[in-house]
Amino acid sequence: MKRYLILSLLTICATSLRIQAYQADALAGAWHTQQGDIEQTAVFVDGYVSHSTYDVKNKTFVATRGGTYSATGGKLTITWQYDTEKAANETPINTWLGQSSTFAYQAGTTLTTDLSGSNAAWQRIDGNEGPMAGVWYMSGRMQGDEIAQRTLQDRRTLKILSGKRFQWVAINIKTGQFSGTGGGTYTFGNGKYTENIDFFSRGGDRVGMSLPFDDQIIDGQWHHTGKSSAGDPMHEVWSRLKE
């Protein structure tokens, strides 16, 4: 009972902070646009953005890219840390990795921006409400009977969560190497976290799956226990990215 009371208090505090962030940053949260079967989502949270393109109906992953961002005066500036299309095309990393691109935007009840290459109208999914919204990095994994801790390195696995959307990315922010991604919607409550997969870069067979986990926050770390999409048992530890 005490643990759930603490989680409830954390939820209230986190939601309050997210509302303040939303008021300060009109982009904060998750957005969606669609043309035919091709869908795009953009998640802006804690100064980080991930933009993904995929086709749920045909279980096809198209692309994802992201990094840190700032937004002011109708200009969105993104400093890239990963880009699957450029990595796949072996585009020289000095032309994009760590480089910045600027896009125009107008944000209100809808978002109009040329982030996708042409001006499109995006609908808001959420405003980063909820205690899990943020950018997390894998900081530990159970090996045998003990958790092996990991320090934050250039090669990292991130989970990027808005109030309703999740995405994991395995990247190297120095070499541009991209190892994989998956994303979709999630729910969290009463110690249960469930991922509903909309896209998966390593094949479409995972699309449509729902993966339930037992989850709790211990000393600020997110303990994530269950089975992977391949059915393997897992116990991961995630910490908030603060850099």
N, C-alpha and C positions, 0 to 999 in steps of 0.2 A: 504493500500500500504506500509506504514511504517513497519507494523508488518511482512509482507512478505519479505521486504528488510532485516530486522533484522534476520529473519529465514534463508535467503540466505547467509548472512554473517556468521551465526553460522554454517551452513552446510559446507562452505568453510573451516572455522577454524577446525571444527571437522574432516573433511576429511584429512586435512593436518596432524593433530595429529595422525590419524589412520595410515596414510602412514608411519610416523616416527615409530609408534609402530610396524608395520608390518616388517619394515627394522630391528628393534632391536630384534624382536621375530618371528622366522620363522614359529611358530605354529599359530600365531594370525589369527583369522578368523574362518570360518566354513568349515568342511570337511565331506565327505560322502563316505561310502563304502556299497556294497550290495552283498549278496549271495542268489540267488533265490529270494524269496519274502521278505526276511528279510533285512531291511535297518538299517544302523547305521549312526548317525551323532555325531560329536564332535565339540563343540563351545568353542574356547579359546578367552577370552576377559577380559581385565583389571585384569589379574592375576587370573581369575576364569575359570573353565572348567565344562561343562556338557556333558556327554556321554549318548546317548539314543539309544535304540534298539526297533524297531517297524515294523509292516507289514501294509503298507497303503492299499494294495489290499484287504486283509482280515480284515481290520479295527481292528487290534490287537495291543495293547500296550504290550511290553515285559518287559522292564526295563529301569531305568535311574539311574545315580549316578554322583556325582560331588563334587566340593570343590575348594580350592585354589590350584594353581600349580606354579612350577618353571621349567624351561627347560634350560639346559646347557650341553655342551659336549656330546650331543646325548642321554642324560638321562632326561626323563620327570618324575617329582616327584609330586604326587597329595596327598594332605591332605584332607581326606574325610569328608564331612559335611552331605551327604545323600547317601543312597544306597537302592533302593526299594527291591532288592532281599534279602539283608541281613535283612532289616526291616521285610519283610514278613516271613522270616524263623526264626525270633526271635533270630538271631545271637547275642551273648552278645556284647553290644556296646563297651565295653573296648577292644575288639579285632579288631575293625574297625573304630569307630567314633573318629575323631581327629587323627587317625593313618595315616601314609603315605605309599604309594606304589610307586615303581619306574618302569618305562617302558622304553625300548629302542625306539629310533625313528631316522629317517632320513627325513628331510623336504626339499623339493624343489618345483618343479612343481607338484609333488605328495608327499604324506606322507606315509612312511612305518613305522609301529609301531605294537607292540604286545599289545596295549591297549585293544583289543577285546579278548585277550587270546591266539591268534596266530598271526603271522606276516601277515598283510593284507595291501593292497594298497588302500589308501584313495585319493579321488579327491577333489581338492579345490573348494568350493562353492563361497567364498568371502574372502576378507582380512579386514573385519570390516570397510568398507567404509560407510560413512553416519553418520548423527548427532545422531542417536538413539542407535548406537552400545554401549554396556556397560551392567553393572549389575545394576538393579533398584530394590528398595524395596518399598512395598506399605506403604506410609507414611500418608495416609488420605483417608477418604471415606465420601461421602455426606450422612448425616443423617438428614432428614427433610429439612430445608432450610440452614443448615450450614455444613461445612466440619469438621468432627471430626479428628483431627490430631493424628497420632500414632508415638511413638518413636520406634526406632529399638530395637527389643527384640530377645531373643533366638528363640522364635516361630515367624517365618516370612514368608512372601510370596515374592518371587523374580521373576522378569522378566529378562531373560538372552537373550540379543539380539546381533547378529552379524550384518553384513551389510544386510543380507537377511533372516536369520533364527531367530525365536523367540521361547522361552520356558518359561513357568511359573512353579514354583515349590512352594509348601506349605510344609515347613519343620520346624523341631526343631533341632537346631545345638547342643543342650546339651543332649537331650533324644534320638535322632535318629528317632523320630516319623516322618512319612511321610504321608501327608494328600491328596496329589494329584498333578497331573501335566498334561500339555498339550503343544503341540508345533507344529511347521510347518514353513511356510514361511510368510513373511509380506512385505507390501509396506507402504511407508510414504511419504507424500508430499502435499503441499497446504492445510494443516490443516486436512488431512484425513489419518487415519491409518487403514489398513485392515489386519486381520489375516486369513490365510488359514490353516486349521487344518489338520495335518498329523497323529497325535496320541493324545489320550485322555485316561488317566488312569482309568476314572470312567465309561467307556463304549464306544463302537465303533460308537454309533449313531451320535456323533459329527464330526467324521472323514469325510472330504470332504466339511465341511461347510466353508463359508467365512463370517467373522464378520467385518463390517465396523464401525469405530468410528470417532467421531470428536475429534481431539487432538491438543493441543498446549503446548508450553513450557512457563510458567509464573514464573519469578524469579527463574529460574533453576529447577522448578518442572514441571513434566509431568502430565498434566490434560487429563484424558482419559474418554470420555463420549460416551455412546451408550447403547447397550443391550448385556447382557451376552449370552453365548451359550444356556442358558435355556430360553432366551427371556425376562429376567427381566431388567428393566432400571438400569443403573449404572453410577456413577460418581466417579472415583478413582483418587487419587493423588499418584504419584510415584517420589521417589528421588533417586539419584545415590548412590549406596553403596560405601562407602569410607573406610571401615575398612579392 
